[in-house]
Amino acid sequence: MHAPFAGPGRDELHRLLVDAGFDKVQVRIATVAARFPSPGELLRRQAASSPLAAPLAALDPEAWRALARDLDQALAGWVDDDGLAFPLQTWLAAAHAAPR
């Protein structure tokens, strides 16, 4: 389930920014909140946009409902008044446009 959140590693992100003409590039680790309206919406998006798409699409309706119920239960501790929120570690980059 990490595929939709995948991206370049620190060194690759740094190189991409330098290659794009930026200087004073700084890359650091940050923890941000990933938000979804509900656990069911997370499941729907995973079913549409990840390597899990084909196996999830192959589920019969009852298996899908059971998976959704299990996910609701497993993620109940991460649901607040705005929906599902969980911490996600990512890279943040800051850079300056190099003078031309």
C-alpha atoms as an extended CHARMM CRD file, in Angstrom:
* protein
*
       100  EXT
         1         1  MET       CA              0.0000000000        0.0000000000        0.0000000000  PROA      1               0.0000000000
         2         2  HSD       CA              3.0130000000        2.2940000000       -0.1380000000  PROA      2               0.0000000000
         3         3  ALA       CA              3.0350000000        2.6620000000       -3.9420000000  PROA      3               0.0000000000
         4         4  PRO       CA              0.8560000000        5.8120000000       -4.1220000000  PROA      4               0.0000000000
         5         5  PHE       CA              3.1820000000        7.4840000000       -1.6350000000  PROA      5               0.0000000000
         6         6  ALA       CA              6.4250000000        6.4620000000       -3.3290000000  PROA      6               0.0000000000
         7         7  GLY       CA              8.8590000000        8.9950000000       -4.6620000000  PROA      7               0.0000000000
         8         8  PRO       CA             12.5270000000        9.5820000000       -5.1470000000  PROA      8               0.0000000000
         9         9  GLY       CA             14.9470000000        9.0830000000       -2.2970000000  PROA      9               0.0000000000
        10        10  ARG       CA             16.8680000000       11.9290000000       -0.7290000000  PROA      10              0.0000000000
        11        11  ASP       CA             19.8500000000       11.8350000000       -3.0990000000  PROA      11              0.0000000000
        12        12  GLU       CA             17.6570000000       11.4980000000       -6.1890000000  PROA      12              0.0000000000
        13        13  LEU       CA             15.4300000000       14.4180000000       -5.1200000000  PROA      13              0.0000000000
        14        14  HSD       CA             18.5060000000       16.5480000000       -4.4750000000  PROA      14              0.0000000000
        15        15  ARG       CA             19.9540000000       15.6570000000       -7.8960000000  PROA      15              0.0000000000
        16        16  LEU       CA             16.6530000000       16.3690000000       -9.6890000000  PROA      16              0.0000000000
        17        17  LEU       CA             16.4750000000       19.8460000000       -8.1730000000  PROA      17              0.0000000000
        18        18  VAL       CA             20.1110000000       20.6280000000       -8.9770000000  PROA      18              0.0000000000
        19        19  ASP       CA             19.6460000000       19.3230000000      -12.5290000000  PROA      19              0.0000000000
        20        20  ALA       CA             16.5790000000       21.5760000000      -12.8620000000  PROA      20              0.0000000000
        21        21  GLY       CA             18.7510000000       24.6060000000      -12.1220000000  PROA      21              0.0000000000
        22        22  PHE       CA             18.1640000000       25.1570000000       -8.4170000000  PROA      22              0.0000000000
        23        23  ASP       CA             20.9560000000       25.8800000000       -5.9550000000  PROA      23              0.0000000000
        24        24  LYS       CA             21.2160000000       25.9090000000       -2.1570000000  PROA      24              0.0000000000
        25        25  VAL       CA             19.1820000000       22.7050000000       -2.1750000000  PROA      25              0.0000000000
        26        26  GLN       CA             18.2810000000       21.3090000000        1.2420000000  PROA      26              0.0000000000
        27        27  VAL       CA             16.3590000000       18.0730000000        1.6730000000  PROA      27              0.0000000000
        28        28  ARG       CA             15.0380000000       17.0090000000        5.0530000000  PROA      28              0.0000000000
        29        29  ILE       CA             12.7240000000       14.4160000000        6.5210000000  PROA      29              0.0000000000
        30        30  ALA       CA              9.2670000000       15.5860000000        7.5680000000  PROA      30              0.0000000000
        31        31  THR       CA              6.2470000000       13.8950000000        9.0480000000  PROA      31              0.0000000000
        32        32  VAL       CA              2.9400000000       15.0760000000        7.6400000000  PROA      32              0.0000000000
        33        33  ALA       CA             -0.6310000000       13.9090000000        8.0430000000  PROA      33              0.0000000000
        34        34  ALA       CA             -2.0940000000       11.8730000000        5.2010000000  PROA      34              0.0000000000
        35        35  ARG       CA             -5.8440000000       12.5290000000        5.1480000000  PROA      35              0.0000000000
        36        36  PHE       CA             -8.7610000000       10.7000000000        3.6030000000  PROA      36              0.0000000000
        37        37  PRO       CA            -12.4770000000       11.2810000000        4.1640000000  PROA      37              0.0000000000
        38        38  SER       CA            -12.7540000000        7.7490000000        5.5960000000  PROA      38              0.0000000000
        39        39  PRO       CA            -10.9930000000        4.3800000000        5.7030000000  PROA      39              0.0000000000
        40        40  GLY       CA            -13.3610000000        3.2840000000        2.9280000000  PROA      40              0.0000000000
        41        41  GLU       CA            -12.1440000000        6.1330000000        0.7280000000  PROA      41              0.0000000000
        42        42  LEU       CA             -8.5400000000        5.0850000000        1.3550000000  PROA      42              0.0000000000
        43        43  LEU       CA             -9.5160000000        1.5850000000        0.2250000000  PROA      43              0.0000000000
        44        44  ARG       CA            -11.2940000000        2.9290000000       -2.8750000000  PROA      44              0.0000000000
        45        45  ARG       CA             -8.2520000000        5.0060000000       -3.8550000000  PROA      45              0.0000000000
        46        46  GLN       CA             -5.8930000000        2.0830000000       -3.2730000000  PROA      46              0.0000000000
        47        47  ALA       CA             -8.1520000000       -0.0360000000       -5.4650000000  PROA      47              0.0000000000
        48        48  ALA       CA             -7.8810000000        2.5520000000       -8.2260000000  PROA      48              0.0000000000
        49        49  SER       CA             -4.2500000000        3.5990000000       -8.0820000000  PROA      49              0.0000000000
        50        50  SER       CA             -1.8930000000        1.0040000000       -6.7000000000  PROA      50              0.0000000000
        51        51  PRO       CA             -0.4400000000       -2.4110000000       -7.4490000000  PROA      51              0.0000000000
        52        52  LEU       CA             -3.3240000000       -3.7090000000       -5.3170000000  PROA      52              0.0000000000
        53        53  ALA       CA             -5.8220000000       -2.5730000000       -7.9730000000  PROA      53              0.0000000000
        54        54  ALA       CA             -6.0960000000       -5.9210000000       -9.7800000000  PROA      54              0.0000000000
        55        55  PRO       CA             -6.4160000000       -8.1180000000       -6.6620000000  PROA      55              0.0000000000
        56        56  LEU       CA             -8.9440000000       -5.7280000000       -5.1200000000  PROA      56              0.0000000000
        57        57  ALA       CA            -10.9660000000       -5.5840000000       -8.3390000000  PROA      57              0.0000000000
        58        58  ALA       CA            -11.1330000000       -9.3830000000       -8.3460000000  PROA      58              0.0000000000
        59        59  LEU       CA            -12.8710000000       -9.5040000000       -4.9530000000  PROA      59              0.0000000000
        60        60  ASP       CA            -16.5110000000      -10.4900000000       -4.9510000000  PROA      60              0.0000000000
        61        61  PRO       CA            -18.8780000000       -7.9370000000       -3.3460000000  PROA      61              0.0000000000
        62        62  GLU       CA            -19.0850000000       -9.7620000000       -0.0040000000  PROA      62              0.0000000000
        63        63  ALA       CA            -15.2860000000      -10.0430000000        0.2620000000  PROA      63              0.0000000000
        64        64  TRP       CA            -15.0210000000       -6.3130000000       -0.5580000000  PROA      64              0.0000000000
        65        65  ARG       CA            -17.5200000000       -5.4550000000        2.2050000000  PROA      65              0.0000000000
        66        66  ALA       CA            -15.6520000000       -7.6870000000        4.6650000000  PROA      66              0.0000000000
        67        67  LEU       CA            -12.3550000000       -6.0010000000        3.7660000000  PROA      67              0.0000000000
        68        68  ALA       CA            -13.9490000000       -2.5690000000        4.1910000000  PROA      68              0.0000000000
        69        69  ARG       CA            -15.3370000000       -3.5630000000        7.6200000000  PROA      69              0.0000000000
        70        70  ASP       CA            -11.9410000000       -4.9180000000        8.6990000000  PROA      70              0.0000000000
        71        71  LEU       CA            -10.2310000000       -1.7410000000        7.5220000000  PROA      71              0.0000000000
        72        72  ASP       CA            -12.7650000000        0.4500000000        9.3540000000  PROA      72              0.0000000000
        73        73  GLN       CA            -12.0860000000       -1.5120000000       12.5360000000  PROA      73              0.0000000000
        74        74  ALA       CA             -8.3010000000       -1.5710000000       12.1490000000  PROA      74              0.0000000000
        75        75  LEU       CA             -8.0730000000        2.1670000000       11.4440000000  PROA      75              0.0000000000
        76        76  ALA       CA            -10.7240000000        3.3550000000       13.9250000000  PROA      76              0.0000000000
        77        77  GLY       CA             -8.0400000000        4.8650000000       16.1540000000  PROA      77              0.0000000000
        78        78  TRP       CA             -6.8940000000        7.1110000000       13.3030000000  PROA      78              0.0000000000
        79        79  VAL       CA            -10.3350000000        8.5790000000       12.5330000000  PROA      79              0.0000000000
        80        80  ASP       CA            -11.2570000000       12.0320000000       13.7930000000  PROA      80              0.0000000000
        81        81  ASP       CA            -14.0730000000       14.4730000000       13.0100000000  PROA      81              0.0000000000
        82        82  ASP       CA            -12.5450000000       15.1690000000        9.5760000000  PROA      82              0.0000000000
        83        83  GLY       CA            -12.0130000000       11.5400000000        8.5790000000  PROA      83              0.0000000000
        84        84  LEU       CA             -8.9300000000        9.3250000000        8.4770000000  PROA      84              0.0000000000
        85        85  ALA       CA             -5.5380000000       10.8250000000        9.3340000000  PROA      85              0.0000000000
        86        86  PHE       CA             -2.2500000000        9.0400000000        9.7990000000  PROA      86              0.0000000000
        87        87  PRO       CA              1.3960000000       10.1160000000        9.9010000000  PROA      87              0.0000000000
        88        88  LEU       CA              3.4080000000        9.8430000000        6.7230000000  PROA      88              0.0000000000
        89        89  GLN       CA              7.1460000000       10.3550000000        6.5030000000  PROA      89              0.0000000000
        90        90  THR       CA              8.2820000000       12.2190000000        3.4180000000  PROA      90              0.0000000000
        91        91  TRP       CA             11.0430000000       14.4160000000        2.0610000000  PROA      91              0.0000000000
        92        92  LEU       CA             10.7250000000       18.2010000000        2.0420000000  PROA      92              0.0000000000
        93        93  ALA       CA             13.0060000000       20.1950000000       -0.2080000000  PROA      93              0.0000000000
        94        94  ALA       CA             13.8960000000       23.8620000000       -0.1490000000  PROA      94              0.0000000000
        95        95  ALA       CA             15.9530000000       25.4820000000       -2.8700000000  PROA      95              0.0000000000
        96        96  HSD       CA             16.6650000000       28.7950000000       -4.5360000000  PROA      96              0.0000000000
        97        97  ALA       CA             16.3470000000       29.5050000000       -8.2030000000  PROA      97              0.0000000000
        98        98  ALA       CA             19.8620000000       29.8800000000       -9.5450000000  PROA      98              0.0000000000
        99        99  PRO       CA             20.5490000000       33.3260000000      -11.0470000000  PROA      99              0.0000000000
       100       100  ARG       CA             20.4060000000       33.3800000000      -14.8180000000  PROA      100             0.0000000000
